[in-house]
Amino acid sequence: MSNPIHTIDAVNSGFSRKDKIFMGLGASVANAAGAGAGASVSTNVSGLSGLPSSYAVVVNPGQDATWYITNKTSTGFTVVLTPRLAATTLAAGAFDYVVAA
């Protein structure tokens, strides 16, 4: 059973809204294998609803890879995974993400 949260302290960081928090979790999103050593893999995350105009995404790639986000919209974004070592090929697998705003 979860415990409700009643108080959230927002630091003075310039956010325009301090009365709401938006959080979402995506678990086990499938990604394709890389085409070869050092090749990046892009995976579209779509079909989301209610994303605010400005949000952050954090990814757990599930393998030895770096990541970044492109094409952020109100309904999704693209996760780009790149092997951390140029000699490594990304495996087909899955990643998790958290969206926060």
Chimera marker file (.cmm) of the C-alpha trace (Angstrom):
<marker_set name="trace">
<marker id="1" x="0.000" y="0.000" z="0.000" r="1" g="1" b="0" radius="0.5"/>
<marker id="2" x="1.347" y="3.427" z="-0.874" r="1" g="1" b="0" radius="0.5"/>
<marker id="3" x="1.472" y="6.472" z="1.351" r="1" g="1" b="0" radius="0.5"/>
<marker id="4" x="-0.049" y="9.712" z="0.055" r="1" g="1" b="0" radius="0.5"/>
<marker id="5" x="2.275" y="12.686" z="-0.259" r="1" g="1" b="0" radius="0.5"/>
<marker id="6" x="0.834" y="15.908" z="1.084" r="1" g="1" b="0" radius="0.5"/>
<marker id="7" x="3.720" y="18.354" z="0.987" r="1" g="1" b="0" radius="0.5"/>
<marker id="8" x="6.282" y="19.032" z="-1.697" r="1" g="1" b="0" radius="0.5"/>
<marker id="9" x="8.932" y="21.702" z="-1.369" r="1" g="1" b="0" radius="0.5"/>
<marker id="10" x="9.910" y="23.356" z="-4.652" r="1" g="1" b="0" radius="0.5"/>
<marker id="11" x="13.307" y="25.021" z="-4.684" r="1" g="1" b="0" radius="0.5"/>
<marker id="12" x="13.567" y="28.537" z="-6.030" r="1" g="1" b="0" radius="0.5"/>
<marker id="13" x="14.601" y="27.430" z="-9.510" r="1" g="1" b="0" radius="0.5"/>
<marker id="14" x="12.545" y="29.673" z="-11.762" r="1" g="1" b="0" radius="0.5"/>
<marker id="15" x="9.811" y="27.147" z="-12.523" r="1" g="1" b="0" radius="0.5"/>
<marker id="16" x="6.630" y="28.930" z="-13.492" r="1" g="1" b="0" radius="0.5"/>
<marker id="17" x="4.384" y="26.443" z="-11.670" r="1" g="1" b="0" radius="0.5"/>
<marker id="18" x="4.929" y="25.266" z="-8.147" r="1" g="1" b="0" radius="0.5"/>
<marker id="19" x="1.464" y="23.871" z="-7.484" r="1" g="1" b="0" radius="0.5"/>
<marker id="20" x="1.772" y="20.631" z="-9.483" r="1" g="1" b="0" radius="0.5"/>
<marker id="21" x="4.166" y="17.832" z="-10.233" r="1" g="1" b="0" radius="0.5"/>
<marker id="22" x="3.870" y="15.654" z="-13.308" r="1" g="1" b="0" radius="0.5"/>
<marker id="23" x="5.566" y="12.229" z="-13.198" r="1" g="1" b="0" radius="0.5"/>
<marker id="24" x="5.274" y="9.274" z="-15.493" r="1" g="1" b="0" radius="0.5"/>
<marker id="25" x="7.061" y="5.948" z="-15.825" r="1" g="1" b="0" radius="0.5"/>
<marker id="26" x="7.615" y="3.788" z="-18.876" r="1" g="1" b="0" radius="0.5"/>
<marker id="27" x="8.964" y="0.326" z="-18.181" r="1" g="1" b="0" radius="0.5"/>
<marker id="28" x="10.483" y="-2.195" z="-20.561" r="1" g="1" b="0" radius="0.5"/>
<marker id="29" x="10.238" y="-0.214" z="-23.802" r="1" g="1" b="0" radius="0.5"/>
<marker id="30" x="11.742" y="-2.390" z="-26.536" r="1" g="1" b="0" radius="0.5"/>
<marker id="31" x="14.722" y="-1.144" z="-28.534" r="1" g="1" b="0" radius="0.5"/>
<marker id="32" x="16.221" y="-2.674" z="-31.669" r="1" g="1" b="0" radius="0.5"/>
<marker id="33" x="19.777" y="-3.955" z="-31.911" r="1" g="1" b="0" radius="0.5"/>
<marker id="34" x="22.471" y="-1.675" z="-33.259" r="1" g="1" b="0" radius="0.5"/>
<marker id="35" x="23.509" y="-2.098" z="-36.905" r="1" g="1" b="0" radius="0.5"/>
<marker id="36" x="27.125" y="-2.623" z="-35.872" r="1" g="1" b="0" radius="0.5"/>
<marker id="37" x="29.862" y="-1.511" z="-33.523" r="1" g="1" b="0" radius="0.5"/>
<marker id="38" x="29.300" y="2.047" z="-32.322" r="1" g="1" b="0" radius="0.5"/>
<marker id="39" x="25.939" y="2.451" z="-34.096" r="1" g="1" b="0" radius="0.5"/>
<marker id="40" x="23.168" y="4.340" z="-32.305" r="1" g="1" b="0" radius="0.5"/>
<marker id="41" x="19.574" y="3.120" z="-32.043" r="1" g="1" b="0" radius="0.5"/>
<marker id="42" x="16.587" y="5.489" z="-32.005" r="1" g="1" b="0" radius="0.5"/>
<marker id="43" x="13.288" y="4.445" z="-30.440" r="1" g="1" b="0" radius="0.5"/>
<marker id="44" x="10.127" y="6.532" z="-30.667" r="1" g="1" b="0" radius="0.5"/>
<marker id="45" x="8.038" y="6.689" z="-27.501" r="1" g="1" b="0" radius="0.5"/>
<marker id="46" x="4.590" y="7.822" z="-28.617" r="1" g="1" b="0" radius="0.5"/>
<marker id="47" x="0.941" y="7.623" z="-27.711" r="1" g="1" b="0" radius="0.5"/>
<marker id="48" x="1.404" y="9.528" z="-24.465" r="1" g="1" b="0" radius="0.5"/>
<marker id="49" x="-1.108" y="12.168" z="-23.472" r="1" g="1" b="0" radius="0.5"/>
<marker id="50" x="-1.081" y="15.158" z="-21.199" r="1" g="1" b="0" radius="0.5"/>
<marker id="51" x="2.630" y="15.901" z="-21.417" r="1" g="1" b="0" radius="0.5"/>
<marker id="52" x="3.266" y="19.540" z="-20.484" r="1" g="1" b="0" radius="0.5"/>
<marker id="53" x="5.050" y="21.917" z="-22.849" r="1" g="1" b="0" radius="0.5"/>
<marker id="54" x="8.299" y="21.563" z="-20.887" r="1" g="1" b="0" radius="0.5"/>
<marker id="55" x="9.416" y="18.301" z="-19.305" r="1" g="1" b="0" radius="0.5"/>
<marker id="56" x="12.512" y="16.239" z="-18.547" r="1" g="1" b="0" radius="0.5"/>
<marker id="57" x="13.171" y="12.599" z="-19.359" r="1" g="1" b="0" radius="0.5"/>
<marker id="58" x="15.608" y="10.263" z="-17.592" r="1" g="1" b="0" radius="0.5"/>
<marker id="59" x="16.451" y="6.895" z="-19.154" r="1" g="1" b="0" radius="0.5"/>
<marker id="60" x="17.837" y="3.646" z="-17.763" r="1" g="1" b="0" radius="0.5"/>
<marker id="61" x="19.195" y="2.046" z="-20.954" r="1" g="1" b="0" radius="0.5"/>
<marker id="62" x="19.469" y="-1.451" z="-19.474" r="1" g="1" b="0" radius="0.5"/>
<marker id="63" x="22.892" y="-1.951" z="-21.091" r="1" g="1" b="0" radius="0.5"/>
<marker id="64" x="26.281" y="-0.238" z="-21.397" r="1" g="1" b="0" radius="0.5"/>
<marker id="65" x="25.040" y="2.771" z="-23.348" r="1" g="1" b="0" radius="0.5"/>
<marker id="66" x="24.630" y="6.514" z="-23.154" r="1" g="1" b="0" radius="0.5"/>
<marker id="67" x="21.351" y="8.150" z="-24.087" r="1" g="1" b="0" radius="0.5"/>
<marker id="68" x="19.765" y="11.425" z="-25.095" r="1" g="1" b="0" radius="0.5"/>
<marker id="69" x="16.272" y="12.640" z="-25.996" r="1" g="1" b="0" radius="0.5"/>
<marker id="70" x="15.151" y="14.268" z="-29.251" r="1" g="1" b="0" radius="0.5"/>
<marker id="71" x="11.848" y="15.294" z="-30.861" r="1" g="1" b="0" radius="0.5"/>
<marker id="72" x="9.981" y="16.101" z="-27.639" r="1" g="1" b="0" radius="0.5"/>
<marker id="73" x="6.286" y="16.777" z="-28.265" r="1" g="1" b="0" radius="0.5"/>
<marker id="74" x="3.117" y="16.744" z="-26.185" r="1" g="1" b="0" radius="0.5"/>
<marker id="75" x="2.545" y="13.086" z="-27.138" r="1" g="1" b="0" radius="0.5"/>
<marker id="76" x="6.035" y="11.588" z="-26.923" r="1" g="1" b="0" radius="0.5"/>
<marker id="77" x="9.742" y="11.786" z="-27.681" r="1" g="1" b="0" radius="0.5"/>
<marker id="78" x="12.620" y="9.815" z="-29.200" r="1" g="1" b="0" radius="0.5"/>
<marker id="79" x="15.234" y="8.012" z="-27.099" r="1" g="1" b="0" radius="0.5"/>
<marker id="80" x="18.634" y="7.630" z="-28.772" r="1" g="1" b="0" radius="0.5"/>
<marker id="81" x="20.916" y="4.963" z="-27.299" r="1" g="1" b="0" radius="0.5"/>
<marker id="82" x="24.620" y="4.928" z="-28.189" r="1" g="1" b="0" radius="0.5"/>
<marker id="83" x="27.114" y="2.289" z="-27.053" r="1" g="1" b="0" radius="0.5"/>
<marker id="84" x="29.481" y="3.724" z="-24.470" r="1" g="1" b="0" radius="0.5"/>
<marker id="85" x="32.441" y="2.070" z="-26.202" r="1" g="1" b="0" radius="0.5"/>
<marker id="86" x="32.878" y="2.481" z="-29.972" r="1" g="1" b="0" radius="0.5"/>
<marker id="87" x="33.725" y="-1.222" z="-30.361" r="1" g="1" b="0" radius="0.5"/>
<marker id="88" x="30.431" y="-2.320" z="-28.754" r="1" g="1" b="0" radius="0.5"/>
<marker id="89" x="27.231" y="-3.179" z="-30.608" r="1" g="1" b="0" radius="0.5"/>
<marker id="90" x="23.938" y="-2.435" z="-28.845" r="1" g="1" b="0" radius="0.5"/>
<marker id="91" x="21.831" y="-5.494" z="-28.129" r="1" g="1" b="0" radius="0.5"/>
<marker id="92" x="18.118" y="-5.673" z="-28.755" r="1" g="1" b="0" radius="0.5"/>
<marker id="93" x="16.594" y="-5.117" z="-25.355" r="1" g="1" b="0" radius="0.5"/>
<marker id="94" x="14.476" y="-2.727" z="-23.348" r="1" g="1" b="0" radius="0.5"/>
<marker id="95" x="14.895" y="0.539" z="-21.482" r="1" g="1" b="0" radius="0.5"/>
<marker id="96" x="12.943" y="2.309" z="-18.762" r="1" g="1" b="0" radius="0.5"/>
<marker id="97" x="12.204" y="6.015" z="-18.576" r="1" g="1" b="0" radius="0.5"/>
<marker id="98" x="10.831" y="8.568" z="-16.130" r="1" g="1" b="0" radius="0.5"/>
<marker id="99" x="9.185" y="11.805" z="-17.254" r="1" g="1" b="0" radius="0.5"/>
<marker id="100" x="9.063" y="14.718" z="-14.813" r="1" g="1" b="0" radius="0.5"/>
<marker id="101" x="7.786" y="18.262" z="-15.027" r="1" g="1" b="0" radius="0.5"/>
<link id1="1" id2="2" r="1" g="1" b="0" radius="0.2"/>
<link id1="2" id2="3" r="1" g="1" b="0" radius="0.2"/>
<link id1="3" id2="4" r="1" g="1" b="0" radius="0.2"/>
<link id1="4" id2="5" r="1" g="1" b="0" radius="0.2"/>
<link id1="5" id2="6" r="1" g="1" b="0" radius="0.2"/>
<link id1="6" id2="7" r="1" g="1" b="0" radius="0.2"/>
<link id1="7" id2="8" r="1" g="1" b="0" radius="0.2"/>
<link id1="8" id2="9" r="1" g="1" b="0" radius="0.2"/>
<link id1="9" id2="10" r="1" g="1" b="0" radius="0.2"/>
<link id1="10" id2="11" r="1" g="1" b="0" radius="0.2"/>
<link id1="11" id2="12" r="1" g="1" b="0" radius="0.2"/>
<link id1="12" id2="13" r="1" g="1" b="0" radius="0.2"/>
<link id1="13" id2="14" r="1" g="1" b="0" radius="0.2"/>
<link id1="14" id2="15" r="1" g="1" b="0" radius="0.2"/>
<link id1="15" id2="16" r="1" g="1" b="0" radius="0.2"/>
<link id1="16" id2="17" r="1" g="1" b="0" radius="0.2"/>
<link id1="17" id2="18" r="1" g="1" b="0" radius="0.2"/>
<link id1="18" id2="19" r="1" g="1" b="0" radius="0.2"/>
<link id1="19" id2="20" r="1" g="1" b="0" radius="0.2"/>
<link id1="20" id2="21" r="1" g="1" b="0" radius="0.2"/>
<link id1="21" id2="22" r="1" g="1" b="0" radius="0.2"/>
<link id1="22" id2="23" r="1" g="1" b="0" radius="0.2"/>
<link id1="23" id2="24" r="1" g="1" b="0" radius="0.2"/>
<link id1="24" id2="25" r="1" g="1" b="0" radius="0.2"/>
<link id1="25" id2="26" r="1" g="1" b="0" radius="0.2"/>
<link id1="26" id2="27" r="1" g="1" b="0" radius="0.2"/>
<link id1="27" id2="28" r="1" g="1" b="0" radius="0.2"/>
<link id1="28" id2="29" r="1" g="1" b="0" radius="0.2"/>
<link id1="29" id2="30" r="1" g="1" b="0" radius="0.2"/>
<link id1="30" id2="31" r="1" g="1" b="0" radius="0.2"/>
<link id1="31" id2="32" r="1" g="1" b="0" radius="0.2"/>
<link id1="32" id2="33" r="1" g="1" b="0" radius="0.2"/>
<link id1="33" id2="34" r="1" g="1" b="0" radius="0.2"/>
<link id1="34" id2="35" r="1" g="1" b="0" radius="0.2"/>
<link id1="35" id2="36" r="1" g="1" b="0" radius="0.2"/>
<link id1="36" id2="37" r="1" g="1" b="0" radius="0.2"/>
<link id1="37" id2="38" r="1" g="1" b="0" radius="0.2"/>
<link id1="38" id2="39" r="1" g="1" b="0" radius="0.2"/>
<link id1="39" id2="40" r="1" g="1" b="0" radius="0.2"/>
<link id1="40" id2="41" r="1" g="1" b="0" radius="0.2"/>
<link id1="41" id2="42" r="1" g="1" b="0" radius="0.2"/>
<link id1="42" id2="43" r="1" g="1" b="0" radius="0.2"/>
<link id1="43" id2="44" r="1" g="1" b="0" radius="0.2"/>
<link id1="44" id2="45" r="1" g="1" b="0" radius="0.2"/>
<link id1="45" id2="46" r="1" g="1" b="0" radius="0.2"/>
<link id1="46" id2="47" r="1" g="1" b="0" radius="0.2"/>
<link id1="47" id2="48" r="1" g="1" b="0" radius="0.2"/>
<link id1="48" id2="49" r="1" g="1" b="0" radius="0.2"/>
<link id1="49" id2="50" r="1" g="1" b="0" radius="0.2"/>
<link id1="50" id2="51" r="1" g="1" b="0" radius="0.2"/>
<link id1="51" id2="52" r="1" g="1" b="0" radius="0.2"/>
<link id1="52" id2="53" r="1" g="1" b="0" radius="0.2"/>
<link id1="53" id2="54" r="1" g="1" b="0" radius="0.2"/>
<link id1="54" id2="55" r="1" g="1" b="0" radius="0.2"/>
<link id1="55" id2="56" r="1" g="1" b="0" radius="0.2"/>
<link id1="56" id2="57" r="1" g="1" b="0" radius="0.2"/>
<link id1="57" id2="58" r="1" g="1" b="0" radius="0.2"/>
<link id1="58" id2="59" r="1" g="1" b="0" radius="0.2"/>
<link id1="59" id2="60" r="1" g="1" b="0" radius="0.2"/>
<link id1="60" id2="61" r="1" g="1" b="0" radius="0.2"/>
<link id1="61" id2="62" r="1" g="1" b="0" radius="0.2"/>
<link id1="62" id2="63" r="1" g="1" b="0" radius="0.2"/>
<link id1="63" id2="64" r="1" g="1" b="0" radius="0.2"/>
<link id1="64" id2="65" r="1" g="1" b="0" radius="0.2"/>
<link id1="65" id2="66" r="1" g="1" b="0" radius="0.2"/>
<link id1="66" id2="67" r="1" g="1" b="0" radius="0.2"/>
<link id1="67" id2="68" r="1" g="1" b="0" radius="0.2"/>
<link id1="68" id2="69" r="1" g="1" b="0" radius="0.2"/>
<link id1="69" id2="70" r="1" g="1" b="0" radius="0.2"/>
<link id1="70" id2="71" r="1" g="1" b="0" radius="0.2"/>
<link id1="71" id2="72" r="1" g="1" b="0" radius="0.2"/>
<link id1="72" id2="73" r="1" g="1" b="0" radius="0.2"/>
<link id1="73" id2="74" r="1" g="1" b="0" radius="0.2"/>
<link id1="74" id2="75" r="1" g="1" b="0" radius="0.2"/>
<link id1="75" id2="76" r="1" g="1" b="0" radius="0.2"/>
<link id1="76" id2="77" r="1" g="1" b="0" radius="0.2"/>
<link id1="77" id2="78" r="1" g="1" b="0" radius="0.2"/>
<link id1="78" id2="79" r="1" g="1" b="0" radius="0.2"/>
<link id1="79" id2="80" r="1" g="1" b="0" radius="0.2"/>
<link id1="80" id2="81" r="1" g="1" b="0" radius="0.2"/>
<link id1="81" id2="82" r="1" g="1" b="0" radius="0.2"/>
<link id1="82" id2="83" r="1" g="1" b="0" radius="0.2"/>
<link id1="83" id2="84" r="1" g="1" b="0" radius="0.2"/>
<link id1="84" id2="85" r="1" g="1" b="0" radius="0.2"/>
<link id1="85" id2="86" r="1" g="1" b="0" radius="0.2"/>
<link id1="86" id2="87" r="1" g="1" b="0" radius="0.2"/>
<link id1="87" id2="88" r="1" g="1" b="0" radius="0.2"/>
<link id1="88" id2="89" r="1" g="1" b="0" radius="0.2"/>
<link id1="89" id2="90" r="1" g="1" b="0" radius="0.2"/>
<link id1="90" id2="91" r="1" g="1" b="0" radius="0.2"/>
<link id1="91" id2="92" r="1" g="1" b="0" radius="0.2"/>
<link id1="92" id2="93" r="1" g="1" b="0" radius="0.2"/>
<link id1="93" id2="94" r="1" g="1" b="0" radius="0.2"/>
<link id1="94" id2="95" r="1" g="1" b="0" radius="0.2"/>
<link id1="95" id2="96" r="1" g="1" b="0" radius="0.2"/>
<link id1="96" id2="97" r="1" g="1" b="0" radius="0.2"/>
<link id1="97" id2="98" r="1" g="1" b="0" radius="0.2"/>
<link id1="98" id2="99" r="1" g="1" b="0" radius="0.2"/>
<link id1="99" id2="100" r="1" g="1" b="0" radius="0.2"/>
<link id1="100" id2="101" r="1" g="1" b="0" radius="0.2"/>
</marker_set>
